[in-house]
Amino acid sequence: MTFSIQQGADIVVHRWCQVKRNEKVLIISDENHISESKALWKSVQDTGAFVMVITIPESCSQPGKLFDSMVDLFMEHDVIIGATRFSLITTRAVQTVLSHGSRFLSLPLSTNTETSMLGFNFIQTDPIISQRLADNMLSSLNCCDKVRITTPLGTDITFGKKGRKPGLFNGMTEKPGKIGSSSFEIYIGIEENATNGHAVVDGSLGYIGSPVEPIKLTFLNGRLTHIEENSSGILLQNYMQQFHDPRIFVAGELGIGLNPQARCLGNCYIEDESSYGTFHIGMGRNLALGGVMDAAGHFDLVFKNPTIYAGDVLIMKDGQAL
């Protein structure tokens, strides 16, 4: 950690959410992130806004159903900050509050270290930098129906996005009805039945952290059909089975990392998937990302050094945007 939790909270509240005096702000936290929720509360208080904090048990794993049941409370607020261990961005509740005109920031705080995510360097990145990196890629992605990605380790996979619009996350959640995330990325809620090919995951397994060894994966008609049975692959298989939902094996999102200060080291899954020079496949639920899959959860597999084609247009070569 190179700066304080309070400084990180100030970035979230003042730069990203741009909370204004007399707005109503709801902070959703959990029992293991009390220090972060207190820092966010103080930052909101400093703006002259009204703030409420609710705390859920840490044992509430992937709490999508809980939040969907609380949508009426969410809609009473101008800004909702989801500062729990898990990401809430793909829940149905978020879809509803956005259509109501509230704005939502996904701030998942899960790390694999003893330090707070609000103290990691990557959240200091200027959102404008990610916007500039994204502009040309977004233009090409808007005009295509398919995306093909290869990597040096043998990934060769295609994603269907017909009728699906790409978007940008760079923290910014300043306008009514806007969704934001601490993950700086291009995101696409891809067609749920149109991902095909092989992918070798070598960056991160989301909440689990970095794989000890790369894992070969096979996708057919949108579904993850084979996971290589090495030590990391068995760990991944067991983790996915814990959702008790076959829809978690459906590829629901394609993401492209846009944060030059982020490093894919397995310390923090939001930093991993934000890292410039990576792409990720979001498994499971993709509501609020432009998709229709309502699975029991969502997590991301991160891959390094992609070469990316939007249709026939090369937009990234070996992890560098063109």
Secondary structure, DSSP 8 states (H G I E B T S, - for coil): --S-HHHHHHIIIIIIS---TT-EEEEEEETT-HHHHHHHHHHHHHHT-EEEEEEE-TT--S-HHHHHTTHHHHTT-SEEEE-SSS--TTSHHHHHHHHHT-EEEE-----SSSS-GGGSGGGGS-HHHHHHHHHHHHHHHHT-SEEEEE-TTS-EEEEE-TT---EEESS---STT-EEESS-EEEE---TT--EEEEEE-SB-GGG---SS-EEEEEETTEEEEE--SHHHHHHHHHHHTT--GGGGBEEEEEEE-BTT---SSS-HHHHHHBTTEEEEEEE--TTTT-----S-EEEEEEES-EEEETTEEEEETTEE-
